[in-house]
Amino acid sequence: MPPYWPWVQANRARTQTLDSETPKVEMGTGDAYCSEIIPELSQEPPESTSVDSPELARFSLFDSITTLLKNASEAQPIVIVLEDLYWADNSTLLLLEFIGQ
């Protein structure tokens, strides 16, 4: 599986039920980071998100996904079930840990 696959699947399924503007509002300023791994969240091609270090890029991505989920849950509660987590890649687990903090 590609990195962040459970997060991609959960957001894709949710996005299919929304109008075209809602994901953009929920992503806020992190739309470029979110749409890099979940292109369906944006109607436009993802912008380049070049940064100085991989650590800063990962933090920006994690912060953007967390903001997206937080903003989305304000409109309606969200429950995400991640099955078979022992198969998850390290990136997926790091994002889960970040969201849980």
PEVEN-V376745 format. One record per backbone hydrogen bond with DSSP energy under -1.0 kcal/mol. NH is the residue of the N-H (numbers start at 0). CO is the residue of the C=O. If there is no record, write none. Layout:
nh:NH co:CO
nh:NH co:CO
This chain:
nh:4 co:1
nh:7 co:3
nh:8 co:4
nh:9 co:5
nh:10 co:6
nh:11 co:7
nh:12 co:8
nh:13 co:9
nh:14 co:10
nh:15 co:11
nh:16 co:13
nh:17 co:14
nh:24 co:20
nh:25 co:21
nh:26 co:22
nh:27 co:23
nh:29 co:26
nh:33 co:29
nh:34 co:30
nh:37 co:33
nh:40 co:37
nh:41 co:38
nh:56 co:52
nh:57 co:53
nh:58 co:54
nh:59 co:55
nh:60 co:56
nh:61 co:57
nh:62 co:58
nh:63 co:59
nh:64 co:60
nh:65 co:61
nh:66 co:62
nh:67 co:63
nh:68 co:64
nh:69 co:65
nh:70 co:66
nh:71 co:67
nh:72 co:68
nh:75 co:71
nh:86 co:83
nh:87 co:84
nh:92 co:88
nh:93 co:89
nh:94 co:90
nh:95 co:91
nh:96 co:92
nh:97 co:93
nh:98 co:94
nh:99 co:95
nh:100 co:97
